[in-house]
Amino acid sequence: MMLKCVNEQEEIIGCVHLERKEEKLYLGMLTVIPELQNRGIGKQLLKAADEEARKQCCQSIYMTVISLRSELIAWYERHGYVNTQIKKPFPMDNPACGLPKRFLEFAVLEKVLDLMSQY
């Protein structure tokens, strides 16, 4: 599923992909138009993802972030995600993903949900 945030003209200004995987919800590709970043749109999308995860009775939400993106990982940590220290490989030899100039890997972040709390 895709959640979107729209402006007054119904133009998409942010979105996030959510996918149920067993008892967890995978969160990916959270995107906000660059000029509108730092205005709470990403935070709104994370809150909506939390609500969706609770509706689906998921125990947690997890994601992968390129491990070199320390500022992005810190942003997610400020919103309740924990760096699990689990690493996943980046597709280094897939031209569809670009051809990195240095070694990349994904860090797995996870947020355990309190299913008893209200939205």
N, C-alpha and C positions, 0 to 999 in steps of 0.2 A: 504494500500500500504506500501511497505517497500522501504526505500531509503538505499543504501549502499555506502560505501566508500571502494575502493579497492587499493591495492598497485600495483607496476609495474608488479608483477606476477599474477595479477587479483585475489589475495586472499582478502577476505573480512576482513577489519581491523576495521570497524565500521558500525553501521546501526541504523536505527530508524523506528519505526512504526508510520504511519499517518493514521487517519481515520476521514472522514468528519462526523460531527454530527450537522445537521441543518446548521446554518450560521457560525459554528466554526470548526476548525480542531483540533482533539485530537492528541497529540504527546505523545508517550509512548515508553518505553524500549530503550531509547537512550543508545547505548553501544559502547565502544571503547576498543580494546584490552589493558589490563592494562599496558603493557610495552610501549605502544605508546601514553598513555595519556599525556596531557600537551604539545601537539605538534600541536594543532589547528584543529584536526580532528572533535571533538565534535562541535566546532564553525562552521566548514564547513557544518556539518549535520544540525545544526540549521538554517544556512543561506539557505540551500536547502529547508528546511521545510517552511521557510518564503516565498520563491519563489513559492512553490507548493500551499501554502495557498492563495497567491495573484492570481495565475492562476485560482484557484477554487472560487475566489471572496469571500473568508471567511473574516469575520470581525475581527477574533482573533484566536490565537492558545492557547490551554490550556493543562494542564497536571496535574497529581497527583504525589506527591513525599512524601515518608515517612517523617512525620513532624520532626522526630528526626535528620534527615540528614541536619543539619544547614549549613554545608559547601557546600553541593550540592545545596540547596536552594539559598545560596549566589551566587554561580556560575551562576545559571539561572537568578538571579536578575541582575547580571552584564551584561547579554545579553538581557536585556529589559523585562524580565518577572516580574510580580508583585505578591506577596503573597496576595491572595484575603482574607485571614483569614477564608475562608470556609474550613471546615474539612469534610472528608468522612471516613466512617468506614473501617478499615482493616479487612480482613476475618480471624479473630482470631481463629476460630474453624474449618478451612479447612486444613486438612493435606496436600493437594496438594500445598498449599501456605507456608507450614512449620508451625510449632507450636511455636509462639513467646513466649519468656520467660518473656516479659513485655508488657504492653499495647502499641499498635501502632495505629496510624491513619494517614490518608493521608492529606496533605495540597494541596490545589488547587492553582496552579500558572497560570497566564494568561498574554498574550502579545497582546495588541490591535494593529492591523495593520493599517498602513496608505496605503490605497489602491491606492492612487494617486502616491506614490513613485515608482520609477523604481527598478528593481531587482538590 
